[in-house]
């Protein structure tokens, strides 16, 4: 395999996928980006329209599997079918999982991620598994993903609302990772030929939701940002009436999601930026 393999990217029109394709092309990779419903066009990236089931041959050295269903009722089945297709191509695969695989609360989405990680690891193929923790980053000019990135929504709330809604007490922790640090680490692993591993991807330090809102408020010039506390049970009950919102995922909002970024930093050489610095890209 060459130092710069050709990449076939599923989920290329998603927030993370589009940023990955852009960065990979800038770093000299040949990139083919698959999309189904959201128009997708980036400089230096070949746009491939269709579903995974329509692709007989990805025409690439490595498959970067970023596509996933989260909110659909049959998300587990859809994710399994997509991975079936990817593994059938018998190409080295990069699989984007989720830090939810570590959480004690079992959800269908987390269970499907655990199952798929095991299937990738036991496939006999070269593989890398990366689990991003709360990826964030700037909007791409001219690209609108089908699902609005959660940090963009949070910034809009910080800028416009008199008080920012927070589920629970806001003391639960996240370790947001800048999308370019996540994707940069992934590309560095490919450039270094680092296969057969699974890594968590997060920022250098865990932050409570209160701290996240305070940092964003500071960037927006709101040095004191009021919070509107929503009891976790009330949020769970309300989610039953919200389209495309799964109550089982709402139950995870108030859980800690802190990871160890050191193994990925050591393997890739990419040092993740702090949220204080990286979140400036959201404004």
C-alpha positions in Angstrom: 0.0 0.0 0.0 1.3 3.5 -0.9 2.1 6.1 1.8 -1.0 8.0 0.6 -3.7 5.4 0.0 -6.9 6.2 -1.8 -9.8 6.6 0.7 -13.4 5.7 0.3 -15.4 7.6 2.9 -18.9 6.6 4.0 -21.0 9.3 5.6 -19.0 11.9 3.7 -21.8 14.5 3.9 -22.1 14.4 7.7 -20.4 17.1 9.9 -17.4 14.9 10.8 -17.3 13.2 7.3 -17.2 16.5 5.4 -14.4 17.8 7.6 -12.5 14.6 7.2 -12.7 14.6 3.4 -11.6 18.2 3.3 -8.6 17.6 5.5 -7.6 14.4 3.8 -7.6 16.0 0.4 -5.5 18.9 1.7 -3.0 16.4 3.0 -2.6 14.7 -0.4 -4.9 11.7 -0.1 -7.1 10.7 -3.0 -10.6 10.8 -1.5 -13.9 9.4 -2.7 -16.9 10.6 -0.6 -20.1 8.6 -0.5 -23.4 10.4 0.2 -27.1 9.5 -0.2 -29.4 12.5 0.5 -27.4 15.6 1.4 -25.6 17.3 -1.5 -21.9 17.0 -1.1 -19.1 18.8 -3.0 -15.7 19.7 -1.8 -12.5 20.7 -3.7 -10.3 17.8 -4.4 -12.9 15.2 -3.3 -14.7 12.9 -5.7 -18.4 13.0 -4.9 -20.1 9.5 -5.1 -23.9 9.5 -4.7 -25.8 6.4 -3.6 -26.3 4.0 -0.7 -23.8 1.5 0.5 -25.8 -1.3 -1.0 -25.3 0.2 -4.5 -21.5 0.1 -4.3 -19.9 -3.1 -5.7 -16.4 -1.9 -5.4 -15.3 1.2 -3.4 -12.4 1.8 -5.8 -10.0 2.6 -2.9 -7.3 1.1 -0.7 -8.9 1.9 2.6 -12.6 2.3 3.7 -13.2 5.0 6.3 -16.6 4.1 7.7 -18.1 7.2 9.3 -21.8 6.5 8.4 -24.1 5.6 11.2 -27.7 5.8 12.3 -28.4 7.0 15.8 -32.0 8.1 16.1 -33.8 5.7 13.8 -36.0 3.0 15.4 -34.1 0.4 13.4 -30.7 2.0 13.9 -29.1 -1.2 15.2 -30.2 -3.2 12.1 -29.2 -0.4 9.7 -25.8 -0.1 11.3 -25.3 -3.8 11.1 -26.3 -3.9 7.5 -23.9 -1.1 6.6 -21.0 -2.8 8.3 -21.8 -6.0 6.5 -21.4 -4.2 3.3 -18.1 -2.6 4.3 -16.6 -5.8 5.6 -17.6 -7.6 2.4 -15.3 -5.4 0.4 -12.3 -7.0 2.2 -10.4 -3.7 2.4 -8.6 -2.3 5.5 -11.2 -0.3 7.4 -11.2 2.7 9.7 -14.3 2.4 11.9 -15.7 5.5 13.8 -17.4 4.2 16.9 -18.5 6.1 20.0 -17.2 6.5 23.6 -20.7 5.3 24.6 -19.2 1.8 24.5 -17.6 2.5 27.9 -20.8 3.7 29.6 -22.5 1.5 32.2 -25.9 2.4 30.9 -26.9 -0.1 28.2 -28.6 1.4 25.2 -29.4 -0.2 21.8 -27.1 2.3 20.1 -24.2 1.6 22.4 -24.7 -2.2 22.2 -24.7 -2.0 18.4 -21.4 -0.1 18.6 -19.9 -2.8 20.9 -21.1 -5.5 18.5 -19.7 -3.7 15.5 -16.3 -3.1 17.1 -16.0 -6.8 17.8 -17.0 -7.7 14.3 -14.3 -5.3 12.9 -11.7 -6.6 15.2 -12.5 -10.2 14.3 -12.8 -9.7 10.6 -9.2 -10.6 9.7 -8.8 -7.2 8.1 -6.4 -4.4 9.0 -8.4 -2.0 11.0 -8.4 1.0 13.3 -11.3 2.0 15.6 -11.6 5.5 16.8 -14.2 6.7 19.3 -14.7 10.5 19.3 -16.0 12.2 22.4 -18.3 15.2 21.6 -16.6 16.3 18.3 -17.0 20.0 17.5 -15.7 22.5 15.0 -16.5 25.2 12.5 -19.2 25.1 9.9 -17.9 24.4 6.4 -18.8 27.1 3.9 -21.2 25.7 1.3 -22.0 22.5 3.2 -25.0 21.9 5.4 -25.2 18.5 7.0 -28.5 16.8 7.4 -28.3 16.9 11.2 -27.1 20.2 12.9 -24.0 19.7 15.0 -24.9 19.9 18.7 -22.3 22.5 19.6 -23.6 24.8 16.8 -27.0 24.6 18.5 -25.4 25.2 21.9 -23.6 28.3 20.6 -26.9 29.6 19.1 -28.5 29.2 22.6 -25.7 30.9 24.3 -25.9 33.9 21.9 -29.7 34.2 21.8 -31.5 32.7 24.8 -31.8 34.5 28.2 -30.9 31.2 29.8 -29.3 28.0 28.4 -31.3 24.8 28.9 -29.2 22.2 30.9 -30.4 18.6 31.7 -29.8 17.8 35.3 -27.2 19.8 37.4 -24.7 20.3 34.6 -21.9 18.8 36.6 -21.5 15.8 34.3 -18.3 15.8 32.3 -17.5 15.8 28.6 -14.2 15.8 26.8 -14.9 17.6 23.5 -12.4 17.0 20.7 -11.9 19.4 17.8 -12.9 17.8 14.6 -9.6 18.6 13.0 -7.7 17.0 15.9 -9.9 13.8 15.6 -9.5 13.7 11.8 -5.9 14.7 11.9 -5.1 11.8 14.3 -6.9 9.4 12.0 -5.0 10.5 9.0 -1.7 10.4 10.9 -2.4 6.8 11.8 -3.0 6.0 8.2 0.2 7.8 7.2 2.2 5.8 9.9 0.6 2.5 8.9 -0.8 2.0 12.5 -3.3 -0.8 12.3 -5.0 -3.2 14.7 -5.9 -0.8 17.5 -8.8 1.0 19.1 -8.5 4.5 20.5 -10.6 7.1 22.3 -10.4 10.6 21.0 -11.0 13.5 23.3 -9.7 16.9 24.3 -6.9 17.1 26.9 -9.2 17.6 29.9 -12.7 16.7 30.9 -15.1 19.7 31.4 -18.5 19.9 33.1 -21.4 21.1 31.1 -21.3 24.2 33.3 -17.7 24.8 32.3 -18.5 24.3 28.6 -21.3 26.8 28.7 -19.1 29.3 30.7 -16.3 29.1 28.1 -18.8 29.6 25.2 -20.4 32.4 27.0 -17.1 34.1 27.5 -16.4 33.9 23.8 -19.8 35.4 23.1 -19.2 38.2 25.5 -21.6 36.9 28.1 -19.4 36.5 31.1 -22.2 35.2 33.2 -24.5 32.9 31.3 -27.7 31.9 33.2 -28.7 28.2 33.0 -32.2 26.8 32.9 -32.1 23.5 34.8 -34.3 20.8 33.4 -34.7 17.7 35.6 -33.4 14.6 33.9 -36.7 12.8 34.3 -38.7 15.7 32.8 -36.3 15.7 29.8 -36.8 11.9 29.4 -40.6 12.2 29.6 -40.6 15.1 27.1 -38.4 13.2 24.7 -41.3 10.8 24.0 -43.2 13.6 22.2 -40.2 14.9 20.2 -39.8 13.6 16.7 -36.5 11.8 16.0 -35.5 11.9 19.7 -34.9 8.6 21.4 -35.7 8.5 25.1 -33.0 6.0 25.8 -30.4 8.4 24.5 -31.8 11.3 26.6 -31.1 9.1 29.7 -27.4 9.4 28.9 -27.3 13.2 28.8 -26.4 13.5 32.5 -23.7 10.8 32.5 -20.0 11.4 32.5 -18.1 10.9 29.3 -14.4 11.3 30.1 -11.7 9.5 28.2 -7.9 9.1 28.1 -6.5 10.8 25.0 -2.9 9.8 25.7 -2.8 6.5 23.7 -4.1 8.2 20.6 -1.7 11.1 21.0 1.2 8.8 21.4 0.2 6.7 18.4 -0.6 9.6 16.1 1.6 12.4 17.3 -1.4 14.8 17.3 -1.8 16.8 20.5 -5.5 17.8 20.9 -6.1 21.5 21.5 -8.0 22.7 24.6 -11.7 23.5 24.4 -10.9 27.1 25.4 -8.8 27.5 22.2 -10.6 25.2 19.8 -14.1 26.5 20.6 -13.2 29.9 19.1 -13.8 28.2 15.8 -17.5 28.0 16.7 -17.8 31.8 16.5 
